[in-house]
């Protein structure tokens, strides 16, 4: 489903998980069902924001490393130098 963009099979998979006795998976399914349309689109459409998310994750990591040490100017410099 993930690699072959078969998001239309998601309701079938959710039904199979609900039939099993896996409480932690039921919690995961509840989260998916809160915005089922978005999850289905993410599993079906060819577009991805993975590269952008990677950059955001990298910037957040740099920010966490510097927590409480300096302001935006130093963060900006570190982000630009790390690229």
C-alpha positions as CSV (number, residue, x, y, z in Angstrom):
1,X,0.0,0.0,0.0
2,X,2.8,2.4,0.8
3,X,5.2,1.8,-2.0
4,X,2.6,1.1,-4.7
5,X,0.3,4.1,-3.9
6,X,-2.7,2.0,-3.1
7,X,-4.5,4.2,-0.6
8,X,-7.9,3.0,-1.7
9,X,-7.1,-0.3,0.1
10,X,-6.8,1.5,3.5
11,X,-10.4,0.8,4.7
12,X,-9.9,-2.9,4.0
13,X,-6.7,-2.9,6.0
14,X,-8.4,-0.9,8.9
15,X,-11.2,-3.5,9.0
16,X,-8.6,-6.3,9.2
17,X,-6.7,-4.6,12.0
18,X,-10.0,-4.0,13.9
19,X,-10.7,-7.8,13.7
20,X,-7.4,-8.6,15.4
21,X,-6.9,-8.3,19.2
22,X,-4.1,-5.7,19.1
23,X,-5.0,-2.7,21.4
24,X,-2.0,-0.6,20.4
25,X,-2.9,-1.0,16.7
26,X,-6.5,0.0,17.5
27,X,-5.2,3.3,19.0
28,X,-3.1,3.9,15.8
29,X,-6.2,3.2,13.7
30,X,-8.2,5.7,15.7
31,X,-5.6,8.3,14.9
32,X,-5.7,7.5,11.2
33,X,-9.5,7.7,11.1
34,X,-9.5,11.2,12.6
35,X,-8.4,12.5,9.2
36,X,-8.9,9.5,6.9
37,X,-9.2,11.6,3.7
38,X,-5.7,13.1,4.3
39,X,-4.2,9.7,5.1
40,X,-5.8,8.2,2.0
41,X,-4.5,11.0,-0.2
42,X,-1.0,10.6,1.3
43,X,-1.1,6.9,0.4
44,X,-2.5,7.5,-3.1
45,X,-1.1,10.7,-4.6
46,X,2.4,10.8,-6.1
47,X,3.4,14.0,-4.4
48,X,5.6,14.1,-1.3
49,X,6.8,16.7,1.1
50,X,9.5,14.4,2.5
51,X,12.4,16.6,1.4
52,X,10.9,19.7,3.1
53,X,10.1,17.7,6.2
54,X,13.7,16.5,6.3
55,X,15.0,20.1,6.3
56,X,12.5,21.1,9.0
57,X,13.6,18.2,11.1
58,X,17.3,19.2,10.7
59,X,16.6,22.8,11.7
60,X,14.6,21.7,14.7
61,X,17.5,19.5,15.8
62,X,19.9,22.4,15.5
63,X,17.5,24.6,17.5
64,X,17.2,21.9,20.2
65,X,21.0,21.6,20.5
66,X,21.2,25.4,21.0
67,X,18.3,25.6,23.5
68,X,18.7,28.7,25.7
69,X,22.1,29.7,24.4
70,X,21.4,32.3,21.7
71,X,18.9,34.0,19.5
72,X,17.7,33.8,16.0
73,X,21.0,35.3,14.5
74,X,23.1,32.4,15.7
75,X,20.5,29.8,14.7
76,X,20.4,31.3,11.2
77,X,24.1,31.2,10.9
78,X,24.3,27.6,12.1
79,X,21.6,26.5,9.6
80,X,23.2,28.3,6.7
81,X,26.7,26.9,7.6
82,X,25.4,23.4,8.0
83,X,24.0,23.3,4.4
